[in-house]
Amino acid sequence: MHGPRPPSLPVRTVVLGGLPVAVTDRAQAAALMVDLALARRGANEPPLYVTSANGQVVSLCASDPEMRALFVPADIIHADGMPLVFASRLRCREPLPERVATSDLVHDLARVAVARGASFYLLGGTAEVAEKTRANLEAAHPGLVIVGARSGYMTTTEEAAVAEEIGAEQPDILFVSMGVPREQAFILRNRERLRGVGVAKTSGGLFDFLSGSKKRAPLWMQDAGLEWLYRLAREPRRLLVRYARTNPHAAYLLLTRSR
């Protein structure tokens, strides 16, 4: 369950800040995830584990072995942060074509899922946020099949039963929106119970954005790698200390541990 990424996956990677990050654009990432999920239908295997890394994750993985242990087993790690893209252009043999932010990727995945008949399950947030996310996704992508939506708040004694219930629904793609590191830990703890799921994708604050609970930064700030600054301006008390600690460390790692 905690082994290395299977070498058979058709994913090229570069090392960014010490993590193996997929060299892909959003369209390729979406097509591959749906391909992999559909190929696993009926196989009764644990899901493939797909997650994302940004500067904060790079910093935490370098300074905390337990955090790193949650990311290294991932089958695919996407670059959810423009600093990783910028660093790849400076340091890597093959630069990343673009940022693969989950908040954008979900819509690419939904379009491919509708065309190919793949299904989603949404796990995260409050029950109200999960259902609002479901309603908004279905409205934005007519024909999208979402077989379940559930709050991500549960006790440790409830977790096993929840994972087994999700596996029984056999969604092709499970989105787990609980934040780092809770979502990564949930998937790794429950991979065996999630047999029947094709791909499990960590999603950070995705449901907050899709439900309308929070707003994303303007597109120009996203493209310039300044989405963190927008979030800081909106939640200074929560984020100031975190960013002051992790951003300089992440910049150092991306410039010295990338290839």
PASE-456413 format. One record per atom (N, C-alpha, C): residue in three letters; x, y, z. Coordinates in steps of 0.001 Angstrom, whole numbers, padded with zeros to 6 digits, always signed. Each point is the difference from the previous one (the first is absolute). Layout:
// PASE-456413
ALAXYZ/...
// end
This chain:
// PASE-456413
MET+000825-001208+000000/MET-000825+001208+000000/MET+000855+001252+000000/HIS+001195-000079+000599/HIS+000850+001176+000093/HIS+001222-000136-000901/GLY-000095-000790-001059/GLY+001133-000215-000885/GLY+000210+001149-000953/PRO+001059-000085-000832/PRO+000291+001074-000943/PRO-001000+000042-001132/ARG+000024+001093-000754/ARG-000881+000169-001134/ARG+000249-001115-001014/PRO-001030-000697-000488/PRO+000190-001067-000971/PRO+000711+000513-001245/PRO+001086-000691-000434/PRO+000757+000497-001148/PRO-000764-000090-001307/SER-001092-000771-000026/SER-000740-000183-001246/SER-000879+001187-000361/LEU-000229+000918+000957/LEU-000847+001149-000302/LEU+000682+000899-001031/PRO-000754+000428-001023/PRO+000602+000830-001058/PRO+000134+001461+000428/VAL+000843+000237+001011/VAL+000153+001340+000550/VAL+001483+000341+000073/ARG+000400+001029-000706/ARG+001361+000498+000133/ARG+000057+000938+001196/THR+001119-000017+000716/THR+000124+000857+001170/THR+001329+000749-000021/VAL+000009+001125+000703/VAL+001231+000700+000333/VAL+000003+000195+001509/VAL+001175+000186+000554/VAL+000107+000231+001444/VAL-000065+001499+000259/LEU-000945+000394+000846/LEU-000170+001407+000368/LEU-000022+000110+001517/GLY+001022+000639+000540/GLY+000081+000139+001446/GLY+000123-001312+000723/GLY+000399-001058-000708/GLY+000152-001315+000598/GLY-001161-000944-000232/LEU-001050+000449-000692/LEU-001160-000851-000279/LEU-000104-000305-001491/PRO-000423-001221-000371/PRO-000200-000335-001407/PRO-001336+000547-000501/VAL+000054+000968-000884/VAL-001203+000692-000460/VAL-000260-000345-001465/ALA-001251-000261-000334/ALA-000360-000411-001357/ALA+000178+001135-000990/VAL+000591-000336-001135/VAL+000138+000952-001104/VAL-001238-000158-000873/THR-000963+000878+000208/THR-001277-000128-000703/THR-000719+001333-000007/ASP-000886+000178-000962/ASP-000914+001132+000070/ASP-001349-000504+000494/ARG-000935+000915+000192/ARG-001280-000400+000587/ARG-000767-000955-000896/ALA-000026+000253-001282/ALA-000756-000865-000916/ALA+000562-001413+000020/GLN+001317-000123-000037/GLN+000622-001321+000054/GLN-000267-000678+001330/ALA+000082+000770+001082/ALA-000241-000557+001325/ALA-001419-000538+000128/ALA-000965+000758-000495/ALA-001398-000428+000084/ALA-000238-001256-000828/ALA+000508-000019-001212/ALA-000201-001160-000870/ALA+000632-001242+000618/LEU+001203+000150+000542/LEU+000681-001150+000595/LEU-000744-000509+001225/MET-000457+000903+000854/MET-000701-000450+001201/MET-001269-000763-000340/VAL-000744+000474-000979/VAL-001213-000718-000397/VAL+000364-001330-000658/ASP+001035-000007-000837/ASP+000463-001262-000604/ASP+000338-001023+001076/LEU+000777+000419+000976/LEU+000428-000910+001065/LEU-001185-000481+000833/ALA-000914+000914+000295/ALA-001163-000370+000810/ALA-000884-001014-000727/LEU-000275+000259-001268/LEU-000858-000910-000750/LEU+000656-001354-000207/ALA+001313-000007-000151/ALA+000716-001259-000189/ALA-000062-000883+001243/ARG-000268+000606+001154/ARG-000018-000743+001256/ARG-001399-000452+000406/ARG-000998+000311-000802/ARG-001369-000430+000316/ARG-000066-001522+000109/GLY-000603-000455+001085/GLY-000193-001434+000195/GLY+001233-000744+000446/ALA+001135+000694+000167/ALA+001241-000681+000378/ALA+000074-000280+001493/ASN-000837+000664+000790/ASN-000005-000155+001455/ASN+001389+000227+000587/GLU+000653+001039-000465/GLU+001316+000375+000511/GLU-000092+001313+000767/PRO+000957+000268+000875/PRO+000018+001312+000660/PRO+000153+001103-001040/PRO-000509+001177+000276/PRO+000078+001068-000998/PRO+001425+000503-000190/LEU+000263+000531-001182/LEU+001204+000778-000188/LEU-000135+001282+000820/TYR+001109+000487+000488/TYR+000026+001145+000905/TYR+000666+001171-000712/VAL-000778+001064-000233/VAL+000495+001188-000699/VAL-000106+001186+000953/THR+001087+000742+000139/THR-000001+001157+000877/THR+000692+001168-000686/SER+000200+001085+000724/SER+000581+001220-000565/SER+001007+000585+000978/ALA+000945+000760-000553/ALA+000995+000668+000831/ALA+000085+001468-000371/ASN+000138+000845+001017/ASN+000297+001410-000195/ASN+001211+000340+000867/GLY+000334+001274+000126/GLY+001159+000371+000781/GLY-000090-000446+001444/GLN-001167+000146+000596/GLN-000170-000418+001387/GLN+000274-001487+000173/VAL-000528-000811-000923/VAL+000209-001443+000068/VAL+001484-000338-000158/VAL+000663+000654-000950/VAL+001435-000233-000196/VAL+000759+000266+001292/SER-000305+001121+000650/SER+000670+000354+001241/SER-000287-001013+001104/LEU-001250-000356+000174/LEU-000371-000928+001064/LEU+000594-001384-000219/CYS+000029-000461-001245/CYS+000544-001328-000287/CYS+001506-000054+000273/ALA+000688+001111-000201/ALA+001439+000038+000238/ALA+000345+000063+001476/SER-000902+000557+000799/SER+000302+000198+001424/SER-000668-001013+000914/ASP-000958-000760-000513/ASP-000764-000926+000833/ASP-000087-001366-000688/PRO+000752-001000+000490/PRO-000029-001332-000626/PRO-001397-000620-000054/GLU-000818+000272+001001/GLU-001352-000561+000001/GLU-000838+000613-001115/MET+000194+001288-000255/MET-000709+000640-001097/MET+000480-000565-001341/ARG+001285-000131-000160/ARG+000546-000552-001240/ARG-000544-001409-000267/ALA-000163-000769+001068/ALA-000502-001364-000145/ALA-001434-000049-000519/LEU-000722+001114+000084/LEU-001366+000060-000529/LEU-000016+000311-001492/PHE+001099+000563-000529/PHE+000037+000403-001401/PHE+000797-000956-000888/VAL+001068-000553+000530/VAL+000844-000884-000810/VAL-000766-001202-000560/PRO-000967-000590+000722/PRO-000719-001146-000570/PRO-000975+000356-001132/ALA-000210+001279-000255/ALA-000981+000386-001023/ALA+000400-000551-001369/ASP-000987-000431-000761/ASP+000248-000474-001360/ASP+000289+001162-000940/ILE-000637+001145+000246/ILE+000235+001207-000801/ILE-000045+001200+000939/ILE+000969+000909-000139/ILE-000015+001271+000716/ILE-000048+001114-001037/HIS-001051+000799+000037/HIS-000140+001134-000907/HIS+000586+001263+000626/ALA+000395+000927-000839/ALA+000523+001292+000460/ALA-001152+000976+000158/ASP-000449+000186+001225/ASP-001078+000947+000280/ASP+000611+001270+000579/GLY+000825+000659-000795/GLY+000659+001216+000454/GLY+000928+000522-001079/MET-000160+001274-000374/MET+000848+000568-001045/MET+001477+000037+000382/PRO+000390+000142+001283/PRO+001427-000063+000306/PRO+000664-001286-000475/LEU-000731-001116+000019/LEU+000571-001254-000497/LEU+000217+000070-001508/VAL-000943+000615-000708/VAL+000149+000157-001448/VAL+001196+000894-000304/PHE+000120+001127+000701/PHE+001125+000910-000222/PHE+001328-000700+000291/ALA+000059-000752+001094/ALA+001240-000692+000360/ALA+000369-001046-001047/SER-001005-000675-000542/SER+000289-001028-001010/SER+000622+000609-001254/ARG-000387+001230-000321/ARG+000559+000663-001172/ARG+001460+000370+000209/LEU+000356+000224+001246/LEU+001378+000373+000318/LEU+000896-001207+000236/ARG-000555-001062+000572/ARG+000854-001054+000545/ARG-000155-001383-000634/CYS-001117-000268-000659/CYS-000281-001377-000395/CYS+000315-000271-001468/ARG+000292-001264-000258/ARG+000294-000421-001374/ARG-001233+000147-000896/GLU-001172-000074+000609/GLU-001259+000115-000745/GLU-000949+000893+000809/PRO-000222+001227-000404/PRO-000858+000893+000783/PRO-001456-000434-000013/LEU-000715+000342+001044/LEU-001429-000291+000062/LEU-000733+000920-000971/PRO-000944-000549-000763/PRO-000713+000846-000965/PRO-000929+001013+000649/GLU-000564-000340+001151/GLU-000893+000928+000692/GLU-000305-000516+001398/ARG-000615+000845+000765/ARG-000486-000380+001321/ARG-001236-000879-000148/VAL-000065-001050+000805/VAL-001166-000885-000013/VAL-000731+000176+001331/ALA-000704+001112+000119/ALA-000746+000299+001228/ALA-001276-000823+000034/THR-000259-000631+001134/THR-001180-000854+000113/THR-001286+000777-000254/SER-000018+001283+000369/SER-001207+000816-000199/SER-000324+000189-001479/ASP+000997-000102-000860/ASP-000226+000036-001442/ASP-000140-001407-000561/LEU+000843-000908+000483/LEU+000010-001367-000508/LEU-001349-000677+000161/VAL-000723+000305+001075/VAL-001284-000651+000226/VAL-000949+000213-001174/HIS+000059+001177-000637/HIS-000885+000261-001130/HIS+000468-000737-001253/ASP+001314-000124-000178/ASP+000512-000820-001098/ASP-000431-001446+000197/LEU+000121-000474+001220/LEU-000407-001374+000299/LEU-001490-000194-000228/ALA-000800+000973+000405/ALA-001449-000120-000168/ALA-000382-000096-001478/ARG+000648+000811-000840/ARG-000307-000049-001434/ARG+000353-001360-000596/VAL+001165-000534+000383/VAL+000394-001312-000506/VAL-000921-001078+000569/ALA-000365+000138+001262/ALA-000871-000985+000642/ALA-001360-000064-000675/VAL-000562+001141-000332/VAL-001294+000018-000697/VAL+000123-000693-001346/ALA+001064+000284-000722/ALA+000177-000583-001329/ALA+000215-001506+000047/ARG+000613-000490+001070/ARG+000385-001408+000054/ARG-000787-000805+001028/GLY-000925+000646+000696/GLY-000848-000728+000932/GLY+000663-000341+001320/ALA+000973+000780+000417/ALA+000649-000236+001289/ALA-000780+000697+001115/SER+000109-000533+001213/SER-000774+000514+001128/SER+000908+000584+001080/PHE-000577+000908+000799/PHE+000705+000667+001099/PHE-000650-000373+001332/TYR+000801+000155+001069/TYR-000509+000025+001371/TYR+000696+001164+000691/LEU-000743+000754+000821/LEU+000523+001183+000661/LEU+000024-000214+001505/LEU+001179+000055+000608/LEU+000147-000177+001435/LEU+000756+001189+000565/GLY-000681+000794+000859/GLY+000696+001115+000609/GLY-000931+001130+000389/GLY+000500+000873+000874/GLY-000789+001136+000454/GLY-001148-000420+000886/THR-000880+000930+000278/THR-001225-000333+000717/THR-000968-000671-000971/ALA-001064-000573+000531/ALA-000998-000629-000867/ALA-000589+001032-000961/GLU-000212+001221+000491/GLU-000558+001053-000843/GLU+000960+000376-001122/VAL+001282+000137+000320/VAL+001001+000339-001017/VAL+000116-001117-001023/ALA+000008-001250+000444/ALA+000113-001129-000926/ALA-001182-000031-000969/GLU-001215+000208+000516/GLU-001178-000034-000867/GLU-000044+001207-000946/LYS+000430+001159+000479/LYS+000053+001176-000873/LYS+001037-000194-001095/THR+001123-000602+000342/THR+001013-000318-001001/THR-000569-000942-001061/ARG-000716-000999+000472/ARG-000620-000948-000934/ARG-000971+000718-000936/ALA-000860+000827+000561/ALA-001001+000694-000812/ALA+000660+000924-001018/ASN+001040+000712+000404/ASN+000657+000931-000915/ASN+000758-000720-001108/LEU+000631-001117+000344/LEU+000690-000776-001035/LEU-000985-000586-001002/GLU-001108-000521+000497/GLU-001008-000576-000896/GLU-000613+001078-000892/ALA-000174+001199+000537/ALA-000550+001096-000801/ALA+000996+000450-001063/ALA+001273+000011+000352/ALA+001035+000448-000937/ALA+000308-001033-001058/HIS-000264-001277+000311/HIS+000349-001086-000928/HIS-001179-000965-000113/PRO-001026+000374-000787/PRO-001162-000872-000148/PRO+000403-001401-000460/GLY-000586-000992+000649/GLY+000320-001385-000333/GLY+001067-000606+000884/LEU+000642+000815+000842/LEU+001020-000523+000892/LEU-000649-000900+001054/VAL+000576-001180+000191/VAL-000516-000958+000976/VAL+000785+000133+001296/ILE-000668+000437+001062/ILE+000604+000083+001333/ILE-000766-000971+000883/VAL+000657-001092+000370/VAL-000708-001084+000691/VAL-000134+000238+001491/GLY+000674+001021+000527/GLY-000128+000292+001421/GLY+000722+001271+000380/ALA-000468+000641+001061/ALA+000646+001193+000557/ALA-000206-000057+001503/ARG+001101+000139+000744/ARG-000090-000185+001446/ARG+000946+000940+000724/SER-000383+000392+001190/SER+000865+000805+000843/SER+001313-000728+000278/GLY+001076+000773+000107/GLY+001281-000589+000339/GLY+000263-000070+001485/TYR-000962+000446+000806/TYR+000158-000031+001446/TYR-000551-001314+000541/MET+000882-000755+000644/MET-000402-001304+000536/MET+000951-000365+001132/THR-000458-000862+000883/THR+000869-000483+001065/THR+000889-001107-000537/THR+001047-000319+000747/THR+000883-001078-000423/THR-000730-001341-000041/THR-000998-000160+000840/THR-000757-001254-000012/THR-000942-000074-001193/GLU-000405+001160-000530/GLU-000885+000013-001170/GLU+000751-000151-001309/GLU+001296+000320+000010/GLU+000757+000110-001248/GLU-000007-001283-000831/ALA+000212-001137+000627/ALA+000062-001258-000744/ALA-001316-000279-000720/ALA-001110+000211+000698/ALA-001306-000251-000611/ALA-000262+000960-001152/VAL+000399+001258+000158/VAL-000182+000981-001071/VAL+000794-000416-001238/ALA+001258-000402+000204/ALA+000838-000417-001127/ALA-000597-001209-000708/GLU-000508-000949+000762/GLU-000597-001192-000603/GLU-001269+000345-000775/GLU-000781+000946+000526/GLU-001213+000427-000708/GLU+000352+000672-001331/ILE+001054+000804+000002/ILE+000428+000653-001241/ILE+000478-001049-000998/GLY+000791-000958+000472/GLY+000463-001057-000882/GLY-001148-000780-000611/ALA-001054-000211+000779/ALA-001156-000748-000502/ALA-000719+000745-001120/GLU+000090+001329-000021/GLU-000620+000782-001074/GLU+000800-000069-001299/GLN+001255-000436+000083/GLN+000885-000188-001151/GLN+000111+001246-000892/PRO+000274+001163+000577/PRO+000211+001169-000844/PRO+001322-000132-000756/ASP+000045+000541-001189/ASP+001254-000040-000754/ASP+001030+000947+000610/ILE-000453+001180+000426/ILE+000914+000969+000609/ILE-000603+000507+001304/LEU+000765-000142+001070/LEU-000384+000495+001315/LEU+000803+001259+000295/PHE-000695+001106+000269/PHE+000650+001242+000425/PHE-000064+000074+001521/VAL+001159+000151+000633/VAL+000079+000100+001451/VAL+000480+001405+000341/SER-000918+000819+000508/SER+000282+001416+000264/SER-000001+000243+001503/MET+001141-000282+000630/MET+000124+000143+001448/MET+001176+000879+000403/GLY+000826+000406-000934/GLY+001191+000772+000313/GLY+001184-000879+000343/VAL+001199+000571-000191/VAL+001245-000690+000323/VAL+000222+000056+001511/PRO+000386-001110+000650/PRO+000305-001328-000543/PRO-001132-001004+000189/ARG-001161+000486+000451/ARG-001073-000927+000375/ARG-000480-000820-001186/GLU-000103+000633-001178/GLU-000512-000725-001163/GLU+000985-001064-000478/GLN+001286+000304+000031/GLN+001000-000996-000399/GLN-000014-001190+000969/ALA-000061+000308+001286/ALA-000014-001061+001004/ALA-001249-000865-000132/PHE-001145+000631-000289/PHE-001239-000765-000151/PHE+000125-001016-001132/ILE+000528+000443-001137/ILE+000113-000915-001146/ILE+000959-001140+000316/LEU+001158+000301+000569/LEU+000969-001049+000279/LEU-000512-000981+001050/ARG-000697+000494+001007/ARG-000543-000904+001022/ARG-001075-000914-000553/ASN-000707+000467-001022/ASN-001216-000706-000431/ASN+000055-000559-001418/ARG+001189-000078-000590/ARG+000067-000484-001385/ARG-000628-001384-000157/GLU+000247-000871+000937/GLU-000567-001346-000107/GLU-001522+000034+000119/ARG-000521+000867+000847/ARG-001452+000097+000167/ARG-000655+000676-001203/LEU+000778+000749-000770/LEU-000536+000725-001155/LEU+000086-000811-001288/ARG+000188-001294+000114/ARG-000016-000846-001197/ARG-001310+000224-000747/GLY+000090+000152-001293/GLY-001172+000350-000801/GLY+000075+001424-000505/VAL+000792+000846+000671/VAL+000261+001359-000470/VAL+001156-000052-000992/GLY-000122+000728-001109/GLY+001069-000021-000992/GLY+001189+000856+000375/VAL-000259+001271+000277/VAL+001040+000969+000349/VAL-000489+000824+001175/ALA+000841+000167+001003/ALA-000301+000886+001129/ALA+000852+001248-000138/LYS-000650+001160-000079/LYS+000694+001259-000256/LYS-000162+000945+001188/THR+001114+000388+000627/THR-000074+001014+001048/THR-000372+001340-000627/SER-000718+000827+000768/SER-000602+001188-000616/SER+000114+001271+000819/GLY+000679-000036+001149/GLY+000200+001220+000767/GLY-001307+000718+000286/GLY-000026+001311-000311/GLY-001196+000805+000244/GLY-000947+000061-001173/LEU+000063-000987-000884/LEU-000806+000010-001225/LEU-001479+000233+000271/PHE-000561-000695+000978/PHE-001446+000090+000223/PHE-000406+001392+000479/ASP+000901+000679+000719/ASP-000299+001373+000412/ASP-000183+000899-001217/PHE+000845-000194-001017/PHE-000108+000805-001216/PHE-001220-000398-000829/LEU-000212-001306-000172/LEU-001103-000457-000839/LEU-001359+000296+000629/SER-000056-000007+001317/SER-001276+000271+000678/SER-000298+001486+000100/GLY+001005+000822-000270/GLY-000175+001440+000117/GLY+000331+000543+001371/SER+000507-000856+000905/SER+000342+000453+001351/SER+001183+000963-000005/LYS+000935-000214-000943/LYS+001168+000867-000122/LYS+000214+000348-001469/LYS+000683+001123-000242/LYS+000314+000430-001356/LYS+001468-000244-000293/ARG+000295-000335-001252/ARG+001383-000144-000428/ARG+000578+001362-000360/ALA+001321+000041-000070/ALA+000679+001224-000411/ALA-000318+000314-001454/PRO+000086+001285-000403/PRO-000161+000341-001419/PRO+000983-000787-000858/LEU-000373-000231-001254/LEU+000807-000840-000874/LEU+001423+000527-000149/TRP+000157+001341-000050/TRP+001344+000541-000197/TRP+000899-000319+001183/MET-000577-000057+001212/MET+000787-000351+001174/MET+000350-001484-000010/GLN-000928-000837-000469/GLN+000299-001426-000122/GLN+001150-000226-000969/ASP-000069+000651-001158/ASP+001026-000179-001030/ASP+001362+000519+000449/ALA+000008+001028+000844/ALA+001249+000585+000467/ALA+000567-000713+001227/GLY-000691-001042+000457/GLY+000453-000712+001182/GLY-000273+000732+001289/LEU-001016+000862+000006/LEU-000293+000839+001162/LEU-001310-000366+000696/GLU-000522-001173-000287/GLU-001249-000392+000648/GLU+000173-000058+001519/TRP+001204-000371+000445/TRP+000277-000034+001441/TRP-000163+001382+000615/LEU+000367+001047-000741/LEU-000112+001362+000520/LEU-001464+000410+000148/TYR-000820-000429-000944/TYR-001442+000277+000065/TYR-000600-000685+001234/ARG+000397-001250+000220/ARG-000521-000715+001158/ARG+000476+000640+001295/LEU+001256+000448+000002/LEU+000538+000658+001183/LEU-000774+001270+000325/ALA-000344+000773-001031/ALA-000746+001237+000210/ALA-001388-000274+000571/ARG-000576-001130-000345/ARG-001344-000335+000476/ARG+000013-000670+001378/GLU+001073-000741+000321/GLU+000070-000708+001275/GLU+001370+000212+000651/PRO+000348+001257+000332/PRO+001352+000269+000513/PRO+000319-000700+001311/ARG-000947-000059+000911/ARG+000284-000612+001298/ARG+000322-001482-000136/ARG-000696-000666-000889/ARG+000205-001443-000155/ARG+001254-000319-000812/LEU+000341+000850-000966/LEU+001018-000371-000976/LEU+001343+000710+000147/LEU+000055+001125+000710/LEU+001231+000791+000023/LEU+001193-000805+000524/VAL-000155-000619+001151/VAL+001112-000748+000589/VAL+000373-001183-000888/ARG-001004-000687-000549/ARG+000273-001146-000855/ARG+000817+000402-001225/TYR-000430+001049-000682/TYR+000703+000405-001209/TYR+001387+000547+000312/ALA+000131+000718+001113/ALA+001304+000541+000375/ALA+000996-001126+000265/ARG-000498-001113+000474/ARG+000873-001132+000295/ARG+000288-000836-001242/THR-001014-000272-000814/THR+000180-000968-001079/THR+000426+000601-001336/ASN-000407+001240-000317/ASN+000302+000540-001326/ASN+001500+000155-000266/PRO+000792+000626+000904/PRO+001439+000092-000271/PRO+000665-001372-000076/HIS-000413-000920+000869/HIS+000558-001354-000004/HIS-000329-000701-001311/ALA-001235+000139-000462/ALA-000404-000626-001259/ALA+000803+000562-001166/ALA+000205+001315-000016/ALA+000780+000611-001084/ALA+001419-000564-000030/TYR+000606-000124+001171/TYR+001351-000575+000082/TYR+000010-001435-000535/LEU-000961-000810+000429/LEU-000052-001395-000431/LEU-000223-000117-001505/LEU-000884+000825-000545/LEU-000304-000079-001427/LEU+001205+000393-000851/LEU+000863+000841+000545/LEU+001180+000430-000754/LEU+001218-000882+000229/THR-000061-000854+001009/THR+001178-000837+000303/THR-000265-001497-000103/ARG-001274-000413+000106/ARG-000324-001424-000041/ARG-000952-000322-001148/SER+000270+000589-001126/SER-000819-000242-001202/SER+000932-000389-001143/ARG-000516-000878-000824/ARG+000808-000428-001150/ARG-000880-000650-001057/
// end
